[in-house]
Amino acid sequence: MSAADTTTPAKVPPPRQAPPPPADDLPRVRRPSGGAAIPWLLLAPCLLVLAAVMGYPLARLVTLSFQKFGQSQLWGFQPAESVGLDNFAKVVGDGEFWAVVLRTLVFAAGAVVFTMVIGMALALLLQRVSGWLKVLINIVLVASWGMPVIVATTVFKWLFDSDYGVFNALLSKLPGVEMIGHNWFASGPEGLAVIMLLVVWGAVPFVVITLSAGLTQVPKELEEAARLDGAGSWGVFRYVTLPVLKPIIVMLTTLSVIWDMGVFPQVFVMRGGHPEPEFQVLNTYSYDRAFVVNDYAQGSAIALITVLLLLGVVAVYMRQMLKIGEVE
């Protein structure tokens, strides 16, 4: 063995790094001037369209709600008179109005619950079927979602017809059940249940498609870890899937509440353009006051109260979304 092999090599000290330059000497990135105005410039066309389409009708609605405005004012025989809060006092003091509000809230709550439950069940089912069946179900969902409301309402009127309805005929085939000739619209609760089914049928496709897209973002690693820890299917859904889908569920629930509280064509067409008192919801009640009773001011007041109720729903939605953002 040579001396070179037994000699321990000398350690070379690491090169000394130059200290970083002071902050004042660093090159500064120049931001383009007017950067804060660029988003507003991009949003300007959309805001102008919204102002043109919704601004004037909303302003006119607010103006009419504080005036005395009937057929005489409509045809120009008498000028519109400002009455302050009288229209709102008459509406709030009317017991029929509160019955309509309660009916609308119950109708919307039932429709939202059934829509979200059925939509979630179908979305979870789509994750467990084969590819061709998933494509087929999505085609059916999009087709039903794209069907015009008037067409869907006409189909449901035929399905639940007392004499020729398919639904009565199918129920009559059950042992001990005789539904031929049964009129589903003879009572308010049964008729509203049929209309609720129509609303749910039209809303489920959007919920299913949206939740299906959200389920693709659930990490498979978290689901496998939960199963290894002993969680069953319900535990995985509750502690893994639901927290991930919470922002989407909050958004869909809020939109469903707004849409279902604002339902109009389903009730109006289903009852032949003249909804009975037990079928009145807020939008049809406002329409009747304005165009059947010809009290446009009171109809506008009811519509404005409806807008304020929906703004309350939007405020709850925004609060929930802000909480979710803080947690994340």
C-alpha positions as CSV (number, residue, x, y, z in Angstrom):
1,M,0.0,0.0,0.0
2,S,1.4,3.3,-1.0
3,A,1.7,6.4,1.2
4,A,-0.8,8.2,-0.9
5,D,-3.4,5.5,0.0
6,T,-2.8,5.9,3.7
7,T,-2.8,9.7,3.8
8,T,-6.1,11.3,4.9
9,P,-7.2,13.9,2.4
10,A,-7.4,17.4,3.7
11,K,-10.9,18.9,4.1
12,V,-11.6,21.8,1.7
13,P,-13.7,24.5,3.4
14,P,-17.0,25.3,1.6
15,P,-16.9,28.5,-0.6
16,R,-18.1,31.6,1.2
17,Q,-21.3,32.9,-0.2
18,A,-21.7,36.6,-0.8
19,P,-24.3,38.2,1.4
20,P,-27.6,39.1,-0.2
21,P,-27.9,42.7,-1.5
22,P,-29.8,45.1,0.6
23,A,-33.6,45.4,-0.1
24,D,-33.1,48.8,-1.5
25,D,-30.8,47.4,-4.3
26,L,-33.1,44.7,-5.4
27,P,-34.8,45.2,-8.8
28,R,-38.4,46.2,-8.3
29,V,-41.2,44.7,-10.5
30,R,-43.2,47.4,-12.0
31,R,-46.9,46.8,-11.9
32,P,-48.9,48.1,-14.8
33,S,-50.7,51.3,-14.1
34,G,-54.5,51.0,-13.7
35,G,-54.2,47.3,-12.7
36,A,-57.1,47.7,-10.1
37,A,-59.4,49.0,-12.9
38,I,-58.9,46.1,-15.3
39,P,-61.3,43.7,-13.5
40,W,-64.0,46.4,-13.5
41,L,-63.4,47.1,-17.2
42,L,-63.8,43.4,-18.0
43,L,-67.0,43.2,-15.9
44,A,-68.4,46.4,-17.3
45,P,-70.3,44.8,-20.3
46,C,-72.0,42.2,-18.0
47,L,-72.9,44.9,-15.4
48,L,-74.3,47.1,-18.1
49,V,-76.5,44.3,-19.5
50,L,-77.7,43.5,-16.0
51,A,-78.5,47.1,-15.3
52,A,-80.4,47.4,-18.5
53,V,-82.4,44.2,-18.1
54,M,-83.0,44.2,-14.4
55,G,-82.4,47.8,-13.3
56,Y,-85.5,49.5,-14.7
57,P,-88.0,46.7,-13.8
58,L,-86.7,46.6,-10.2
59,A,-86.8,50.4,-9.9
60,R,-90.3,50.5,-11.3
61,L,-91.3,47.7,-8.9
62,V,-90.1,49.7,-6.0
63,T,-91.8,52.9,-7.2
64,L,-95.2,51.1,-7.7
65,S,-95.1,49.5,-4.3
66,F,-95.3,53.0,-2.7
67,Q,-98.1,54.4,-4.9
68,K,-101.8,53.9,-5.5
69,F,-101.8,52.4,-9.0
70,G,-104.8,50.7,-10.5
71,Q,-106.5,50.6,-13.9
72,S,-107.3,54.3,-13.7
73,Q,-103.7,55.2,-13.3
74,L,-102.7,52.6,-15.9
75,W,-104.8,54.2,-18.6
76,G,-104.0,57.7,-17.6
77,F,-107.4,58.8,-16.2
78,Q,-105.9,59.6,-12.8
79,P,-102.3,60.4,-11.8
80,A,-100.5,57.9,-9.6
81,E,-100.5,59.0,-5.9
82,S,-97.9,58.3,-3.3
83,V,-99.3,56.4,-0.4
84,G,-96.1,55.7,1.6
85,L,-96.2,52.3,3.4
86,D,-100.0,51.8,3.0
87,N,-99.6,49.0,0.5
88,F,-97.2,47.1,2.7
89,A,-99.5,47.7,5.7
90,K,-102.4,46.1,3.8
91,V,-100.4,43.2,2.7
92,V,-98.9,42.5,6.1
93,G,-102.3,42.9,7.8
94,D,-103.9,40.4,5.5
95,G,-104.2,36.9,7.0
96,E,-104.4,35.4,3.5
97,F,-100.9,36.7,2.7
98,W,-99.4,34.9,5.7
99,A,-101.1,31.7,4.7
100,V,-99.5,32.0,1.3
101,V,-96.1,32.7,2.8
102,L,-96.4,29.6,5.0
103,R,-97.5,27.5,2.1
104,T,-94.6,28.8,0.0
105,L,-92.1,28.1,2.7
106,V,-93.4,24.5,3.2
107,F,-93.5,23.9,-0.5
108,A,-90.0,25.2,-1.0
109,A,-88.6,23.3,2.0
110,G,-90.1,20.0,0.8
111,A,-88.9,20.5,-2.8
112,V,-85.4,21.3,-1.7
113,V,-85.1,18.4,0.7
114,F,-86.4,15.9,-1.9
115,T,-84.2,17.4,-4.6
116,M,-81.0,17.2,-2.6
117,V,-81.6,13.7,-1.2
118,I,-82.6,12.2,-4.6
119,G,-79.8,14.1,-6.3
120,M,-77.2,12.9,-3.9
121,A,-78.4,9.3,-4.1
122,L,-78.3,9.4,-7.9
123,A,-74.8,11.0,-7.9
124,L,-73.4,8.3,-5.6
125,L,-75.1,5.7,-7.7
126,L,-73.4,7.0,-10.9
127,Q,-70.0,6.4,-9.3
128,R,-70.7,2.7,-9.0
129,V,-72.2,1.9,-12.5
130,S,-70.4,1.0,-15.6
131,G,-69.2,3.6,-18.1
132,W,-71.9,3.0,-20.8
133,L,-74.7,3.1,-18.2
134,K,-73.3,6.3,-16.7
135,V,-73.3,7.9,-20.2
136,L,-76.9,6.8,-20.8
137,I,-78.1,8.1,-17.4
138,N,-76.4,11.4,-18.1
139,I,-78.1,11.7,-21.5
140,V,-81.5,11.1,-19.9
141,L,-80.7,13.6,-17.1
142,V,-79.7,16.3,-19.6
143,A,-82.7,15.6,-21.8
144,S,-85.1,15.9,-18.9
145,W,-83.3,19.1,-17.7
146,G,-83.6,20.7,-21.1
147,M,-87.3,20.0,-21.5
148,P,-89.3,23.3,-21.4
149,V,-91.3,23.8,-18.3
150,I,-94.6,24.1,-20.2
151,V,-94.0,20.8,-21.9
152,A,-93.1,19.0,-18.6
153,T,-96.2,20.5,-16.9
154,T,-98.4,19.3,-19.7
155,V,-96.9,15.8,-19.4
156,F,-97.5,15.7,-15.6
157,K,-101.1,16.9,-16.1
158,W,-101.7,13.9,-18.3
159,L,-99.9,11.5,-15.9
160,F,-102.1,12.6,-13.0
161,D,-105.3,13.0,-14.9
162,S,-108.3,11.7,-13.0
163,D,-109.8,9.8,-16.0
164,Y,-106.9,8.9,-18.3
165,G,-103.9,9.4,-16.0
166,V,-101.2,6.7,-16.2
167,F,-100.4,7.1,-12.5
168,N,-103.9,6.3,-11.3
169,A,-103.9,3.3,-13.6
170,L,-100.6,1.9,-12.2
171,L,-101.8,2.4,-8.6
172,S,-105.0,0.6,-9.4
173,K,-103.1,-2.5,-10.3
174,L,-102.0,-2.9,-6.7
175,P,-104.0,-5.3,-4.6
176,G,-106.9,-3.5,-2.8
177,V,-106.2,-0.1,-4.4
178,E,-108.7,1.6,-6.6
179,M,-107.6,5.0,-7.9
180,I,-109.4,5.3,-11.3
181,G,-111.2,8.6,-11.3
182,H,-109.3,10.0,-8.3
183,N,-108.8,13.8,-8.7
184,W,-105.4,14.7,-7.3
185,F,-106.2,18.4,-7.5
186,A,-109.4,18.3,-5.5
187,S,-107.5,19.2,-2.4
188,G,-104.6,21.6,-2.0
189,P,-102.1,19.3,-0.2
190,E,-102.4,16.5,-2.9
191,G,-102.3,19.0,-5.8
192,L,-99.2,20.8,-4.4
193,A,-97.6,17.4,-3.8
194,V,-98.0,16.7,-7.6
195,I,-96.6,20.1,-8.4
196,M,-93.7,19.6,-6.0
197,L,-92.9,16.3,-7.7
198,L,-92.8,18.2,-11.0
199,V,-90.4,20.8,-9.6
200,V,-88.2,18.1,-8.1
201,W,-88.2,16.2,-11.4
202,G,-86.9,19.3,-13.2
203,A,-84.3,20.2,-10.6
204,V,-82.7,16.8,-9.9
205,P,-80.7,16.6,-13.1
206,F,-78.7,19.8,-12.3
207,V,-78.0,18.6,-8.8
208,V,-76.9,15.2,-9.9
209,I,-74.5,16.5,-12.6
210,T,-73.0,19.1,-10.2
211,L,-72.6,16.6,-7.3
212,S,-71.1,14.0,-9.7
213,A,-68.5,16.5,-10.7
214,G,-67.8,17.3,-7.0
215,L,-67.4,13.6,-6.2
216,T,-64.6,13.3,-8.6
217,Q,-62.6,15.7,-6.4
218,V,-62.9,13.5,-3.3
219,P,-59.4,12.1,-2.6
220,K,-59.4,8.3,-2.8
221,E,-56.6,8.2,-0.3
222,L,-58.8,9.6,2.4
223,E,-61.6,7.1,1.7
224,E,-59.1,4.2,1.8
225,A,-57.6,5.6,5.1
226,A,-61.1,5.8,6.6
227,R,-61.9,2.2,5.6
228,L,-58.6,1.0,7.1
229,D,-59.6,2.8,10.3
230,G,-62.8,0.7,10.4
231,A,-65.3,3.2,8.9
232,G,-68.2,1.7,7.0
233,S,-69.9,3.2,3.9
234,W,-71.9,5.6,6.0
235,G,-68.8,6.7,8.0
236,V,-66.8,7.3,4.9
237,F,-69.7,9.3,3.4
238,R,-70.2,11.3,6.6
239,Y,-66.7,12.1,7.6
240,V,-64.9,12.2,4.2
241,T,-67.3,12.8,1.3
242,L,-69.7,15.3,2.9
243,P,-66.9,17.7,4.2
244,V,-65.4,17.8,0.7
245,L,-68.8,18.4,-0.9
246,K,-70.0,21.0,1.7
247,P,-69.3,24.1,-0.5
248,I,-71.2,22.5,-3.4
249,I,-74.0,21.4,-1.2
250,V,-74.4,24.9,0.3
251,M,-74.5,26.4,-3.2
252,L,-77.0,23.9,-4.6
253,T,-79.3,24.2,-1.5
254,T,-79.3,28.0,-1.7
255,L,-80.0,28.0,-5.5
256,S,-82.8,25.4,-4.9
257,V,-84.4,27.5,-2.2
258,I,-84.4,30.6,-4.5
259,W,-85.8,28.7,-7.5
260,D,-88.4,26.8,-5.5
261,M,-89.6,29.9,-3.6
262,G,-89.9,31.7,-7.0
263,V,-91.9,28.9,-8.7
264,F,-94.6,30.2,-11.0
265,P,-95.2,28.5,-14.4
266,Q,-95.7,25.0,-12.8
267,V,-98.5,26.2,-10.6
268,F,-100.0,28.6,-13.1
269,V,-100.1,26.1,-16.0
270,M,-101.1,23.1,-13.9
271,R,-104.2,25.0,-12.7
272,G,-105.1,26.3,-16.1
273,G,-104.0,29.9,-15.5
274,H,-106.4,30.4,-12.5
275,P,-104.8,28.9,-9.3
276,E,-107.3,28.3,-6.5
277,P,-106.7,29.9,-3.1
278,E,-105.3,26.6,-1.7
279,F,-102.7,26.5,-4.6
280,Q,-101.5,30.1,-4.3
281,V,-97.8,30.6,-3.7
282,L,-96.1,34.0,-3.4
283,N,-95.5,34.6,-7.1
284,T,-98.9,33.5,-8.3
285,Y,-100.5,35.5,-5.4
286,S,-98.6,38.6,-6.5
287,Y,-99.7,38.0,-10.1
288,D,-103.3,37.6,-9.1
289,R,-103.3,40.8,-7.1
290,A,-101.7,42.8,-9.9
291,F,-103.5,41.4,-13.0
292,V,-106.7,39.7,-11.8
293,V,-107.7,42.2,-9.0
294,N,-106.0,45.0,-11.0
295,D,-104.2,46.3,-7.9
296,Y,-100.8,46.8,-9.4
297,A,-99.4,48.6,-6.4
298,Q,-100.3,45.8,-4.0
299,G,-99.0,43.2,-6.4
300,S,-95.7,45.1,-6.5
301,A,-95.5,45.3,-2.7
302,I,-95.9,41.5,-2.5
303,A,-93.3,41.0,-5.2
304,L,-90.9,43.3,-3.3
305,I,-91.4,41.4,0.0
306,T,-90.6,38.2,-1.9
307,V,-87.4,39.8,-3.2
308,L,-86.4,40.8,0.4
309,L,-87.1,37.2,1.6
310,L,-84.8,35.9,-1.2
311,L,-82.2,38.4,-0.3
312,G,-82.2,37.0,3.2
313,V,-81.5,33.5,1.8
314,V,-78.6,34.9,-0.2
315,A,-77.3,36.6,2.9
316,V,-77.3,33.2,4.7
317,Y,-75.5,31.7,1.7
318,M,-72.8,34.3,1.7
319,R,-72.2,33.9,5.4
320,Q,-71.9,30.1,5.1
321,M,-69.4,30.5,2.2
322,L,-67.3,33.0,4.1
323,K,-67.2,30.5,7.1
324,I,-66.1,27.7,4.7
325,G,-63.4,30.0,3.3
326,E,-62.1,30.9,6.8
327,V,-61.9,27.2,7.7
328,E,-60.0,26.3,4.6
